[in-house]
Amino acid sequence: MDYQKILDQLADGELKEYEVEAKSAFEFQKALRNYGRRQSISGRAKSGGNIVYYNVNGAD
């Protein structure tokens, strides 16, 4: 999975949100920690362990 591209799309507002399954959460978090614009991205945990990430500048 190309998490760099997904993070770019989130930060640029091309994606409103992106849901990460629980089994991929650690790998995605690792990519997010190394991402230069991570301050513009936040996440919400859902029941079941999935996390929905979104651009904080475009959040409702």
PDB file of N, CA, C, O and CB in Angstrom:
ATOM      1  N   MET A   1       0.842  -1.177   0.000  1.00  0.00           N
ATOM      2  CA  MET A   1       0.000   0.000   0.000  1.00  0.00           C
ATOM      3  C   MET A   1       0.888   1.242   0.000  1.00  0.00           C
ATOM      4  O   MET A   1       1.878   1.301   0.729  1.00  0.00           O
ATOM      5  CB  MET A   1      -0.958  -0.003   1.218  1.00  0.00           C
ATOM      6  N   ASP A   2       0.539   2.218  -0.806  1.00  0.00           N
ATOM      7  CA  ASP A   2       1.313   3.461  -0.909  1.00  0.00           C
ATOM      8  C   ASP A   2       0.737   4.491   0.059  1.00  0.00           C
ATOM      9  O   ASP A   2      -0.053   5.351  -0.328  1.00  0.00           O
ATOM     10  CB  ASP A   2       1.302   4.013  -2.372  1.00  0.00           C
ATOM     11  N   TYR A   3       1.148   4.388   1.324  1.00  0.00           N
ATOM     12  CA  TYR A   3       0.634   5.299   2.341  1.00  0.00           C
ATOM     13  C   TYR A   3       1.105   6.725   2.113  1.00  0.00           C
ATOM     14  O   TYR A   3       0.393   7.663   2.469  1.00  0.00           O
ATOM     15  CB  TYR A   3       1.055   4.835   3.720  1.00  0.00           C
ATOM     16  N   GLN A   4       2.273   6.918   1.534  1.00  0.00           N
ATOM     17  CA  GLN A   4       2.769   8.263   1.234  1.00  0.00           C
ATOM     18  C   GLN A   4       1.783   8.997   0.324  1.00  0.00           C
ATOM     19  O   GLN A   4       1.468  10.164   0.557  1.00  0.00           O
ATOM     20  CB  GLN A   4       4.167   8.194   0.571  1.00  0.00           C
ATOM     21  N   LYS A   5       1.308   8.321  -0.694  1.00  0.00           N
ATOM     22  CA  LYS A   5       0.356   8.927  -1.630  1.00  0.00           C
ATOM     23  C   LYS A   5      -0.957   9.258  -0.920  1.00  0.00           C
ATOM     24  O   LYS A   5      -1.534  10.324  -1.136  1.00  0.00           O
ATOM     25  CB  LYS A   5       0.093   7.984  -2.825  1.00  0.00           C
ATOM     26  N   ILE A   6      -1.420   8.346  -0.080  1.00  0.00           N
ATOM     27  CA  ILE A   6      -2.660   8.575   0.662  1.00  0.00           C
ATOM     28  C   ILE A   6      -2.501   9.769   1.609  1.00  0.00           C
ATOM     29  O   ILE A   6      -3.392  10.613   1.706  1.00  0.00           O
ATOM     30  CB  ILE A   6      -3.060   7.305   1.456  1.00  0.00           C
ATOM     31  N   LEU A   7      -1.374   9.834   2.296  1.00  0.00           N
ATOM     32  CA  LEU A   7      -1.119  10.960   3.202  1.00  0.00           C
ATOM     33  C   LEU A   7      -1.061  12.277   2.434  1.00  0.00           C
ATOM     34  O   LEU A   7      -1.591  13.287   2.896  1.00  0.00           O
ATOM     35  CB  LEU A   7       0.193  10.743   3.975  1.00  0.00           C
ATOM     36  N   ASP A   8      -0.424  12.273   1.273  1.00  0.00           N
ATOM     37  CA  ASP A   8      -0.386  13.479   0.429  1.00  0.00           C
ATOM     38  C   ASP A   8      -1.800  13.902   0.045  1.00  0.00           C
ATOM     39  O   ASP A   8      -2.137  15.085   0.104  1.00  0.00           O
ATOM     40  CB  ASP A   8       0.462  13.230  -0.845  1.00  0.00           C
ATOM     41  N   GLN A   9      -2.625  12.934  -0.348  1.00  0.00           N
ATOM     42  CA  GLN A   9      -3.999  13.242  -0.755  1.00  0.00           C
ATOM     43  C   GLN A   9      -4.817  13.785   0.416  1.00  0.00           C
ATOM     44  O   GLN A   9      -5.626  14.695   0.234  1.00  0.00           O
ATOM     45  CB  GLN A   9      -4.677  11.992  -1.331  1.00  0.00           C
ATOM     46  N   LEU A  10      -4.617  13.245   1.598  1.00  0.00           N
ATOM     47  CA  LEU A  10      -5.300  13.766   2.784  1.00  0.00           C
ATOM     48  C   LEU A  10      -4.842  15.186   3.095  1.00  0.00           C
ATOM     49  O   LEU A  10      -5.670  16.070   3.315  1.00  0.00           O
ATOM     50  CB  LEU A  10      -5.049  12.853   3.994  1.00  0.00           C
ATOM     51  N   ALA A  11      -3.545  15.410   3.116  1.00  0.00           N
ATOM     52  CA  ALA A  11      -2.994  16.724   3.441  1.00  0.00           C
ATOM     53  C   ALA A  11      -3.396  17.777   2.413  1.00  0.00           C
ATOM     54  O   ALA A  11      -3.603  18.939   2.763  1.00  0.00           O
ATOM     55  CB  ALA A  11      -1.477  16.647   3.535  1.00  0.00           C
ATOM     56  N   ASP A  12      -3.506  17.378   1.151  1.00  0.00           N
ATOM     57  CA  ASP A  12      -3.869  18.309   0.080  1.00  0.00           C
ATOM     58  C   ASP A  12      -5.373  18.512  -0.052  1.00  0.00           C
ATOM     59  O   ASP A  12      -5.818  19.370  -0.814  1.00  0.00           O
ATOM     60  CB  ASP A  12      -3.318  17.817  -1.229  1.00  0.00           C
ATOM     61  N   GLY A  13      -6.157  17.729   0.683  1.00  0.00           N
ATOM     62  CA  GLY A  13      -7.610  17.841   0.605  1.00  0.00           C
ATOM     63  C   GLY A  13      -8.228  17.069  -0.541  1.00  0.00           C
ATOM     64  O   GLY A  13      -9.430  17.187  -0.780  1.00  0.00           O
ATOM     65  N   GLU A  14      -7.441  16.283  -1.255  1.00  0.00           N
ATOM     66  CA  GLU A  14      -7.972  15.467  -2.350  1.00  0.00           C
ATOM     67  C   GLU A  14      -8.851  14.334  -1.808  1.00  0.00           C
ATOM     68  O   GLU A  14      -9.829  13.938  -2.441  1.00  0.00           O
ATOM     69  CB  GLU A  14      -6.816  14.888  -3.199  1.00  0.00           C
ATOM     70  N   LEU A  15      -8.491  13.823  -0.638  1.00  0.00           N
ATOM     71  CA  LEU A  15      -9.308  12.830   0.065  1.00  0.00           C
ATOM     72  C   LEU A  15      -9.897  13.500   1.291  1.00  0.00           C
ATOM     73  O   LEU A  15      -9.185  14.170   2.039  1.00  0.00           O
ATOM     74  CB  LEU A  15      -8.468  11.561   0.461  1.00  0.00           C
ATOM     75  N   LYS A  16     -11.199  13.323   1.501  1.00  0.00           N
ATOM     76  CA  LYS A  16     -11.828  13.886   2.690  1.00  0.00           C
ATOM     77  C   LYS A  16     -11.440  13.069   3.918  1.00  0.00           C
ATOM     78  O   LYS A  16     -11.176  13.619   4.987  1.00  0.00           O
ATOM     79  CB  LYS A  16     -13.365  13.929   2.529  1.00  0.00           C
ATOM     80  N   GLU A  17     -11.411  11.741   3.748  1.00  0.00           N
ATOM     81  CA  GLU A  17     -11.011  10.857   4.835  1.00  0.00           C
ATOM     82  C   GLU A  17     -10.521   9.529   4.278  1.00  0.00           C
ATOM     83  O   GLU A  17     -10.769   9.184   3.123  1.00  0.00           O
ATOM     84  CB  GLU A  17     -12.175  10.633   5.811  1.00  0.00           C
ATOM     85  N   TYR A  18      -9.824   8.800   5.129  1.00  0.00           N
ATOM     86  CA  TYR A  18      -9.300   7.490   4.741  1.00  0.00           C
ATOM     87  C   TYR A  18      -9.402   6.571   5.949  1.00  0.00           C
ATOM     88  O   TYR A  18      -8.897   6.890   7.025  1.00  0.00           O
ATOM     89  CB  TYR A  18      -7.818   7.588   4.227  1.00  0.00           C
ATOM     90  N   GLU A  19     -10.059   5.426   5.768  1.00  0.00           N
ATOM     91  CA  GLU A  19     -10.233   4.485   6.867  1.00  0.00           C
ATOM     92  C   GLU A  19      -9.186   3.379   6.797  1.00  0.00           C
ATOM     93  O   GLU A  19      -8.991   2.745   5.760  1.00  0.00           O
ATOM     94  CB  GLU A  19     -11.645   3.884   6.844  1.00  0.00           C
ATOM     95  N   VAL A  20      -8.526   3.168   7.915  1.00  0.00           N
ATOM     96  CA  VAL A  20      -7.486   2.145   8.031  1.00  0.00           C
ATOM     97  C   VAL A  20      -8.040   1.000   8.876  1.00  0.00           C
ATOM     98  O   VAL A  20      -8.551   1.217   9.975  1.00  0.00           O
ATOM     99  CB  VAL A  20      -6.168   2.734   8.663  1.00  0.00           C
ATOM    100  N   GLU A  21      -7.933  -0.202   8.357  1.00  0.00           N
ATOM    101  CA  GLU A  21      -8.382  -1.371   9.112  1.00  0.00           C
ATOM    102  C   GLU A  21      -7.428  -1.622  10.267  1.00  0.00           C
ATOM    103  O   GLU A  21      -6.250  -1.269  10.203  1.00  0.00           O
ATOM    104  CB  GLU A  21      -8.476  -2.622   8.199  1.00  0.00           C
ATOM    105  N   ALA A  22      -7.942  -2.229  11.313  1.00  0.00           N
ATOM    106  CA  ALA A  22      -7.151  -2.489  12.519  1.00  0.00           C
ATOM    107  C   ALA A  22      -5.867  -3.245  12.204  1.00  0.00           C
ATOM    108  O   ALA A  22      -4.827  -2.974  12.805  1.00  0.00           O
ATOM    109  CB  ALA A  22      -7.974  -3.276  13.529  1.00  0.00           C
ATOM    110  N   LYS A  23      -5.927  -4.187  11.272  1.00  0.00           N
ATOM    111  CA  LYS A  23      -4.737  -4.992  10.968  1.00  0.00           C
ATOM    112  C   LYS A  23      -3.628  -4.179  10.289  1.00  0.00           C
ATOM    113  O   LYS A  23      -2.471  -4.599  10.290  1.00  0.00           O
ATOM    114  CB  LYS A  23      -5.122  -6.162  10.078  1.00  0.00           C
ATOM    115  N   SER A  24      -3.966  -3.023   9.712  1.00  0.00           N
ATOM    116  CA  SER A  24      -2.979  -2.170   9.031  1.00  0.00           C
ATOM    117  C   SER A  24      -2.636  -0.921   9.830  1.00  0.00           C
ATOM    118  O   SER A  24      -1.821  -0.109   9.390  1.00  0.00           O
ATOM    119  CB  SER A  24      -3.496  -1.765   7.663  1.00  0.00           C
ATOM    120  N   ALA A  25      -3.246  -0.758  10.991  1.00  0.00           N
ATOM    121  CA  ALA A  25      -3.104   0.489  11.752  1.00  0.00           C
ATOM    122  C   ALA A  25      -1.655   0.788  12.136  1.00  0.00           C
ATOM    123  O   ALA A  25      -1.213   1.931  12.016  1.00  0.00           O
ATOM    124  CB  ALA A  25      -3.953   0.425  13.005  1.00  0.00           C
ATOM    125  N   PHE A  26      -0.919  -0.206  12.588  1.00  0.00           N
ATOM    126  CA  PHE A  26       0.465   0.028  13.002  1.00  0.00           C
ATOM    127  C   PHE A  26       1.323   0.490  11.827  1.00  0.00           C
ATOM    128  O   PHE A  26       2.120   1.418  11.963  1.00  0.00           O
ATOM    129  CB  PHE A  26       1.060  -1.244  13.616  1.00  0.00           C
ATOM    130  N   GLU A  27       1.161  -0.147  10.692  1.00  0.00           N
ATOM    131  CA  GLU A  27       1.937   0.215   9.500  1.00  0.00           C
ATOM    132  C   GLU A  27       1.595   1.641   9.038  1.00  0.00           C
ATOM    133  O   GLU A  27       2.485   2.405   8.666  1.00  0.00           O
ATOM    134  CB  GLU A  27       1.670  -0.798   8.355  1.00  0.00           C
ATOM    135  N   PHE A  28       0.310   1.991   9.063  1.00  0.00           N
ATOM    136  CA  PHE A  28      -0.094   3.334   8.666  1.00  0.00           C
ATOM    137  C   PHE A  28       0.450   4.367   9.652  1.00  0.00           C
ATOM    138  O   PHE A  28       0.935   5.419   9.238  1.00  0.00           O
ATOM    139  CB  PHE A  28      -1.628   3.432   8.575  1.00  0.00           C
ATOM    140  N   GLN A  29       0.373   4.076  10.956  1.00  0.00           N
ATOM    141  CA  GLN A  29       0.895   4.988  11.970  1.00  0.00           C
ATOM    142  C   GLN A  29       2.383   5.247  11.780  1.00  0.00           C
ATOM    143  O   GLN A  29       2.853   6.370  11.958  1.00  0.00           O
ATOM    144  CB  GLN A  29       0.640   4.429  13.361  1.00  0.00           C
ATOM    145  N   LYS A  30       3.108   4.219  11.424  1.00  0.00           N
ATOM    146  CA  LYS A  30       4.542   4.348  11.166  1.00  0.00           C
ATOM    147  C   LYS A  30       4.792   5.335  10.020  1.00  0.00           C
ATOM    148  O   LYS A  30       5.669   6.193  10.114  1.00  0.00           O
ATOM    149  CB  LYS A  30       5.160   2.968  10.834  1.00  0.00           C
ATOM    150  N   ALA A  31       4.018   5.206   8.944  1.00  0.00           N
ATOM    151  CA  ALA A  31       4.145   6.126   7.806  1.00  0.00           C
ATOM    152  C   ALA A  31       3.746   7.539   8.213  1.00  0.00           C
ATOM    153  O   ALA A  31       4.382   8.507   7.797  1.00  0.00           O
ATOM    154  CB  ALA A  31       3.277   5.650   6.622  1.00  0.00           C
ATOM    155  N   LEU A  32       2.701   7.662   9.022  1.00  0.00           N
ATOM    156  CA  LEU A  32       2.233   8.977   9.457  1.00  0.00           C
ATOM    157  C   LEU A  32       3.267   9.667  10.334  1.00  0.00           C
ATOM    158  O   LEU A  32       3.474  10.873  10.197  1.00  0.00           O
ATOM    159  CB  LEU A  32       0.910   8.850  10.211  1.00  0.00           C
ATOM    160  N   ARG A  33       3.921   8.939  11.228  1.00  0.00           N
ATOM    161  CA  ARG A  33       4.941   9.526  12.100  1.00  0.00           C
ATOM    162  C   ARG A  33       6.101  10.109  11.299  1.00  0.00           C
ATOM    163  O   ARG A  33       6.712  11.092  11.719  1.00  0.00           O
ATOM    164  CB  ARG A  33       5.463   8.479  13.078  1.00  0.00           C
ATOM    165  N   ASN A  34       6.405   9.515  10.158  1.00  0.00           N
ATOM    166  CA  ASN A  34       7.507   9.980   9.316  1.00  0.00           C
ATOM    167  C   ASN A  34       7.075  10.993   8.265  1.00  0.00           C
ATOM    168  O   ASN A  34       7.899  11.465   7.482  1.00  0.00           O
ATOM    169  CB  ASN A  34       8.155   8.809   8.639  1.00  0.00           C
ATOM    170  N   TYR A  35       5.788  11.328   8.241  1.00  0.00           N
ATOM    171  CA  TYR A  35       5.250  12.222   7.228  1.00  0.00           C
ATOM    172  C   TYR A  35       5.471  13.671   7.645  1.00  0.00           C
ATOM    173  O   TYR A  35       5.166  14.039   8.779  1.00  0.00           O
ATOM    174  CB  TYR A  35       3.753  11.946   6.997  1.00  0.00           C
ATOM    175  N   GLY A  36       5.986  14.481   6.762  1.00  0.00           N
ATOM    176  CA  GLY A  36       6.353  15.858   7.055  1.00  0.00           C
ATOM    177  C   GLY A  36       5.199  16.783   7.408  1.00  0.00           C
ATOM    178  O   GLY A  36       5.386  17.748   8.149  1.00  0.00           O
ATOM    179  N   ARG A  37       4.021  16.506   6.895  1.00  0.00           N
ATOM    180  CA  ARG A  37       2.873  17.388   7.141  1.00  0.00           C
ATOM    181  C   ARG A  37       1.840  16.709   8.050  1.00  0.00           C
ATOM    182  O   ARG A  37       0.640  16.936   7.902  1.00  0.00           O
ATOM    183  CB  ARG A  37       2.215  17.796   5.805  1.00  0.00           C
ATOM    184  N   ARG A  38       2.297  15.893   8.971  1.00  0.00           N
ATOM    185  CA  ARG A  38       1.380  15.100   9.797  1.00  0.00           C
ATOM    186  C   ARG A  38       0.502  15.955  10.702  1.00  0.00           C
ATOM    187  O   ARG A  38      -0.542  15.483  11.151  1.00  0.00           O
ATOM    188  CB  ARG A  38       2.163  14.127  10.639  1.00  0.00           C
ATOM    189  N   GLN A  39       0.889  17.201  10.985  1.00  0.00           N
ATOM    190  CA  GLN A  39       0.075  18.056  11.836  1.00  0.00           C
ATOM    191  C   GLN A  39      -1.273  18.379  11.209  1.00  0.00           C
ATOM    192  O   GLN A  39      -2.209  18.759  11.912  1.00  0.00           O
ATOM    193  CB  GLN A  39       0.813  19.333  12.140  1.00  0.00           C
ATOM    194  N   SER A  40      -1.379  18.233   9.900  1.00  0.00           N
ATOM    195  CA  SER A  40      -2.642  18.541   9.231  1.00  0.00           C
ATOM    196  C   SER A  40      -3.573  17.326   9.152  1.00  0.00           C
ATOM    197  O   SER A  40      -4.662  17.413   8.587  1.00  0.00           O
ATOM    198  CB  SER A  40      -2.369  19.069   7.833  1.00  0.00           C
ATOM    199  N   ILE A  41      -3.143  16.196   9.718  1.00  0.00           N
ATOM    200  CA  ILE A  41      -3.927  14.961   9.649  1.00  0.00           C
ATOM    201  C   ILE A  41      -4.203  14.458  11.057  1.00  0.00           C
ATOM    202  O   ILE A  41      -3.313  14.414  11.907  1.00  0.00           O
ATOM    203  CB  ILE A  41      -3.189  13.878   8.818  1.00  0.00           C
ATOM    204  N   SER A  42      -5.445  14.082  11.283  1.00  0.00           N
ATOM    205  CA  SER A  42      -5.828  13.525  12.576  1.00  0.00           C
ATOM    206  C   SER A  42      -6.669  12.271  12.330  1.00  0.00           C
ATOM    207  O   SER A  42      -7.096  12.008  11.206  1.00  0.00           O
ATOM    208  CB  SER A  42      -6.615  14.575  13.436  1.00  0.00           C
ATOM    209  N   GLY A  43      -6.897  11.512  13.382  1.00  0.00           N
ATOM    210  CA  GLY A  43      -7.658  10.281  13.246  1.00  0.00           C
ATOM    211  C   GLY A  43      -8.670  10.099  14.351  1.00  0.00           C
ATOM    212  O   GLY A  43      -8.508  10.622  15.454  1.00  0.00           O
ATOM    213  N   ARG A  44      -9.726   9.345  14.046  1.00  0.00           N
ATOM    214  CA  ARG A  44     -10.772   8.981  14.996  1.00  0.00           C
ATOM    215  C   ARG A  44     -10.877   7.469  15.021  1.00  0.00           C
ATOM    216  O   ARG A  44     -10.998   6.828  13.977  1.00  0.00           O
ATOM    217  CB  ARG A  44     -12.143   9.635  14.624  1.00  0.00           C
ATOM    218  N   ALA A  45     -10.830   6.907  16.207  1.00  0.00           N
ATOM    219  CA  ALA A  45     -10.980   5.462  16.342  1.00  0.00           C
ATOM    220  C   ALA A  45     -12.463   5.097  16.241  1.00  0.00           C
ATOM    221  O   ALA A  45     -13.332   5.807  16.747  1.00  0.00           O
ATOM    222  CB  ALA A  45     -10.376   4.965  17.689  1.00  0.00           C
ATOM    223  N   LYS A  46     -12.721   3.990  15.585  1.00  0.00           N
ATOM    224  CA  LYS A  46     -14.078   3.458  15.487  1.00  0.00           C
ATOM    225  C   LYS A  46     -14.136   2.163  16.283  1.00  0.00           C
ATOM    226  O   LYS A  46     -13.105   1.554  16.566  1.00  0.00           O
ATOM    227  CB  LYS A  46     -14.497   3.225  13.996  1.00  0.00           C
ATOM    228  N   SER A  47     -15.323   1.752  16.634  1.00  0.00           N
ATOM    229  CA  SER A  47     -15.441   0.471  17.322  1.00  0.00           C
ATOM    230  C   SER A  47     -14.975  -0.616  16.366  1.00  0.00           C
ATOM    231  O   SER A  47     -15.230  -0.540  15.164  1.00  0.00           O
ATOM    232  CB  SER A  47     -16.909   0.211  17.807  1.00  0.00           C
ATOM    233  N   GLY A  48     -14.309  -1.607  16.884  1.00  0.00           N
ATOM    234  CA  GLY A  48     -13.759  -2.667  16.049  1.00  0.00           C
ATOM    235  C   GLY A  48     -12.296  -2.461  15.720  1.00  0.00           C
ATOM    236  O   GLY A  48     -11.658  -3.358  15.169  1.00  0.00           O
ATOM    237  N   GLY A  49     -11.743  -1.287  16.049  1.00  0.00           N
ATOM    238  CA  GLY A  49     -10.328  -1.060  15.854  1.00  0.00           C
ATOM    239  C   GLY A  49      -9.937  -0.279  14.618  1.00  0.00           C
ATOM    240  O   GLY A  49      -8.774   0.104  14.488  1.00  0.00           O
ATOM    241  N   ASN A  50     -10.862  -0.028  13.703  1.00  0.00           N
ATOM    242  CA  ASN A  50     -10.533   0.784  12.534  1.00  0.00           C
ATOM    243  C   ASN A  50     -10.346   2.234  12.950  1.00  0.00           C
ATOM    244  O   ASN A  50     -10.900   2.682  13.953  1.00  0.00           O
ATOM    245  CB  ASN A  50     -11.633   0.669  11.456  1.00  0.00           C
ATOM    246  N   ILE A  51      -9.553   2.966  12.163  1.00  0.00           N
ATOM    247  CA  ILE A  51      -9.302   4.380  12.425  1.00  0.00           C
ATOM    248  C   ILE A  51      -9.589   5.163  11.149  1.00  0.00           C
ATOM    249  O   ILE A  51      -9.142   4.784  10.066  1.00  0.00           O
ATOM    250  CB  ILE A  51      -7.833   4.617  12.914  1.00  0.00           C
ATOM    251  N   VAL A  52     -10.330   6.250  11.281  1.00  0.00           N
ATOM    252  CA  VAL A  52     -10.622   7.126  10.152  1.00  0.00           C
ATOM    253  C   VAL A  52      -9.732   8.351  10.278  1.00  0.00           C
ATOM    254  O   VAL A  52      -9.820   9.085  11.262  1.00  0.00           O
ATOM    255  CB  VAL A  52     -12.140   7.527  10.105  1.00  0.00           C
ATOM    256  N   TYR A  53      -8.880   8.577   9.295  1.00  0.00           N
ATOM    257  CA  TYR A  53      -7.991   9.725   9.260  1.00  0.00           C
ATOM    258  C   TYR A  53      -8.596  10.787   8.352  1.00  0.00           C
ATOM    259  O   TYR A  53      -9.249  10.468   7.359  1.00  0.00           O
ATOM    260  CB  TYR A  53      -6.574   9.319   8.776  1.00  0.00           C
ATOM    261  N   TYR A  54      -8.374  12.053   8.699  1.00  0.00           N
ATOM    262  CA  TYR A  54      -8.930  13.153   7.929  1.00  0.00           C
ATOM    263  C   TYR A  54      -8.038  14.378   8.037  1.00  0.00           C
ATOM    264  O   TYR A  54      -7.191  14.469   8.926  1.00  0.00           O
ATOM    265  CB  TYR A  54     -10.346  13.481   8.402  1.00  0.00           C
ATOM    266  N   ASN A  55      -8.238  15.312   7.126  1.00  0.00           N
ATOM    267  CA  ASN A  55      -7.506  16.584   7.118  1.00  0.00           C
ATOM    268  C   ASN A  55      -8.161  17.492   8.133  1.00  0.00           C
ATOM    269  O   ASN A  55      -9.346  17.801   8.007  1.00  0.00           O
ATOM    270  CB  ASN A  55      -7.493  17.246   5.692  1.00  0.00           C
ATOM    271  N   VAL A  56      -7.419  17.927   9.138  1.00  0.00           N
ATOM    272  CA  VAL A  56      -8.003  18.770  10.193  1.00  0.00           C
ATOM    273  C   VAL A  56      -8.458  20.126   9.669  1.00  0.00           C
ATOM    274  O   VAL A  56      -9.331  20.755  10.267  1.00  0.00           O
ATOM    275  CB  VAL A  56      -6.999  18.975  11.314  1.00  0.00           C
ATOM    276  N   ASN A  57      -7.888  20.577   8.578  1.00  0.00           N
ATOM    277  CA  ASN A  57      -8.293  21.852   7.996  1.00  0.00           C
ATOM    278  C   ASN A  57      -9.618  21.752   7.247  1.00  0.00           C
ATOM    279  O   ASN A  57     -10.266  22.764   6.981  1.00  0.00           O
ATOM    280  CB  ASN A  57      -7.216  22.358   7.062  1.00  0.00           C
ATOM    281  N   GLY A  58     -10.015  20.528   6.908  1.00  0.00           N
ATOM    282  CA  GLY A  58     -11.266  20.337   6.181  1.00  0.00           C
ATOM    283  C   GLY A  58     -12.304  19.596   6.987  1.00  0.00           C
ATOM    284  O   GLY A  58     -13.325  19.173   6.446  1.00  0.00           O
ATOM    285  N   ALA A  59     -12.056  19.432   8.280  1.00  0.00           N
ATOM    286  CA  ALA A  59     -12.989  18.672   9.129  1.00  0.00           C
ATOM    287  C   ALA A  59     -14.272  19.459   9.337  1.00  0.00           C
ATOM    288  O   ALA A  59     -14.259  20.685   9.454  1.00  0.00           O
ATOM    289  CB  ALA A  59     -12.344  18.337  10.494  1.00  0.00           C
ATOM    290  N   ASP A  60     -15.368  18.737   9.380  1.00  0.00           N
ATOM    291  CA  ASP A  60     -16.693  19.363   9.625  1.00  0.00           C
ATOM    292  C   ASP A  60     -16.849  19.733  11.077  1.00  0.00           C
ATOM    293  O   ASP A  60     -17.887  20.266  11.470  1.00  0.00           O
ATOM    294  CB  ASP A  60     -17.838  18.420   9.207  1.00  0.00           C
TER     295      ASP A  60
END
